[in-house]
Amino acid sequence: MIYPLIGILFGAVLGALRAKLRGGAGKDIAQWSIVFAIIFGLIGLFILIFIERSYV
């Protein structure tokens, strides 16, 4: 249950840093944070599903 949440937090921070380093305004930083949070949240979800399915 914690992997998607970690992915969302990590993705939001990574997206914000990436946008800020490229000189983005506030809305750019927010957009990149949300996009990266969604991407990394989905990756975390697939990791969670894989781990849960591997225990038989």
Secondary structure, 3 states (H helix, E strand, C coil): CHHHHHHHHHHHHHHHHHHHHCCCCHHHHHHHHHHHHHHHHHHHHHHHHHHHHHCC
